[in-house]
Amino acid sequence: MNGTTGGRGRRIVLWRHGQTAWNLERRFQGSTDIELTETGVGQARRAARLLASMKPDAIVASDLSRAATTARELGAVTGHDITYDAALRETYAGSWQGLTHNEIMARFGEQYAAWKRGEPVRRGGGELESEVADRAAPVVISHADALPDDGTLVVVSHGGTIRTTIGRLLGLESRHWESLGGLSNCCWSVLGEGARGWRLLEHNAGTLPEPVLGDDD
């Protein structure tokens, strides 16, 4: 990665997919392939118009339909082809998938509490969050490396995968990743290239990011 000398540096926009029926029901989706609701498609269409004005140079997306459909809305506005990669899928969570949060807490209370404390937990016998970062972050970095100087990459993925990827790119210990908080449907976070690596510029944004004035950059 280049430093910020001579320009603003590269940008990575990590965009969560639009609403699904399981989101409304607070069901843990994981790697289950759930489609967008009509509302979710509308969210993607609106957000795509905002993100298009950031003039992205490339779009890469999870191949699960909720992310792929979201990404296609941005592709339609920008004219960019979309690269789909299974490494950007949501965390596989085994027996948790399809359950509501209340059902998970009732059936897997100790495991759920340990996860919320930041302990490495194979939720439902699935992936560790660090394993999700192991597969997703290198894909994001490889696409970011291919950007022009000052270029922008849009990554269309899932809440958990985005959080772990941000944590890994910022160099945070995995037990601190939960402190980043969640992303609302069709909201995004922006990482910017700084002299000492990636920096979190926007988190859970739903409008056009504004430059940070008077910062130390």
N, C-alpha and C positions, 0 to 999 in steps of 0.2 A: 504493500500500500504506500502510495505517495503521501507526503505530509501536506499541509495546507498552504505551503508557500506558493504564491502566484495565483491562488484561487481558493474557492470555498472547500475543495475536496469532494470526494464522492459522497453520495447519500444512499442509504438503504431504507426503503419504506416497507414495513412489515404490516400487511393488511389482513385483518381477520374476515372470514367469509360472512355473508348475510345470514339472516334468521332462518332457522329450521323449526319444524314442528317439535323436535326433541328439545331444542333450546327453550321453547315456550313451556314445555312440560318439565323443564329442569332435569332431563334425562342425560346421563353421562354418555356421550356419543363415542368417544374414542375413535377407533378406526372403522366403526360402522359407517357405511356409505348412505348418508341421509341427504335428501335433496332440499333445496331452498323452498321456503314458502313463497307465495305471491308477494308478500311483504318483503321477504328477503331479496327477491329479484329487484324490487323497487329500491331497496336500500343500496344494492350494488350499483344500480344505474345512476342514482344520485351521487354516490361517492366517486364513481368512475369519472364523472364530469369534473369533480374537484381535483382528483388525482391527475387527470390528464393535463391540467394547467401547470402541473409541476414538470411537465415534459420528460416523462420517463424514457430511458434509453432501452430498457429491456424489462420483460415480465416473466417471472417464473412462478409456478403454482403447484400445489399439491394436486394429485390426480383424483382425489375424492370429489364427487360431483358438486358438493356445496362450495368448495373452493374453486373448482374448475369453472363452474357457471359464473361465479363472482368475477373471476379473472377475465372471462370472455367479454364481459361488459366493458372493461377497460381496453381490451384489445380492439373492440369494435369502435371505440372513440379515438384511439391513438393510431390504429392501423398496424400495431405491432403483432407479430406472431407470439404465441405463448409457449414456453417450454414447460412441460409437465414432468414432475419428478415425485415418485412414491416416497422418497426420503423426507419429503415435507408433510407427510400425513400426520394426523393427530396421534398422540400417545396410544399405543395398544394397552387396554386396561382389562383384558380378560373378562372375568365374571362380573366386573362392575358395569360393563357396557350394557346399555338399555335400562339400567336402574335409575330411579330418581335419587336425588341427593339424600332425601329422607330414608329411602330404602337402603342406600349404602351405609348411612350412619347406623341404622338399626341392625343390619346384618354384619357389617365389617367395622364396628365402632372403634376398636383398638387400632386397626390398620389406618382408618381415616384420621384418627387423632394424631397418630405418628407422622402421617404425611403432612398434616397441617403444622406440626412442630418443625418441619424441615428435615425429617429423617429420610434416608433413602428407602423407599417403599415400592415393592412391586405390586401396585394396586390391582387387585383381582388376579394376581399372578402374571401381570403384564410387564411392560417395560419400566425400567428406572428412568427418571427424568434426565439423568446424565447420559443414558443411552440414546434418548431422543435427541439431545444436543449433539451427541457423537455422530448421528446420521444426518441431521438437518444443517447444523452450522457449516460443515465443509461445503455443502451445496451452495449455501448463500455466499460464502466467501469466494468460491470459484467463479460465480457469476459476477460478484462485485469486482473481482480482479480483472474481469474482461471489460469493464466499463471504461469509457474515455475519462480523462481528468475532468472533474466536476460533474461526472455523469450520475444518473439516478436509476437505481434498480428497484422495482416493485416486486415483493415476495408475497404471494397470496396463500395464506396457510390458516392455521387453527390456533385458538387461544393458548393452549398449553405448549404447543410447539414453538409458537412465537416467543412466549415468555422464556422458555429454556434457551432458545437461540440468542435472544437479547442478553440473557445472563452470561452465556458463554462468550459472546463477542465483547462484552464489557469486562470480562475477566473476573466476574463475581464467583464466590464459592457457591456451590449448588444449594446449600442450606439457606442462602439469602435470596434465591430466585423468586420465591413466593412474595417477597416484599415489593416486587415490581407491580403487583396488582393485576387484575384481569383486563381484557379488552372487550368492549361492547361489540355487538354484531356490526360488522362493516366499518369499524373504526380502525385506526392504524397507529403505529409508532414509527418514529424517524430516528435513525442513527446517522451521525455525521462523522466524517473522517477528520480526526484531529492529529496533532503532532505526536501524541502518545497513544494512538489507537482510536478505537471507536468510542463515540460519546452519545448518550441518549439526549436527543434534542426535543422530541415530542413524545408523549405517551398517552394512548387512548384518545387520540385526536379525532375529531369528526368534521373539522373545518380546515381551511388551508393553513399550514404552519406559517408562523411569522418569524422573521429572523430575530435572534437574541442580540440585542444591542448592548454594548458596554461590557460584554463578557471578556474573559481573559484570553480569548483566542486571537 
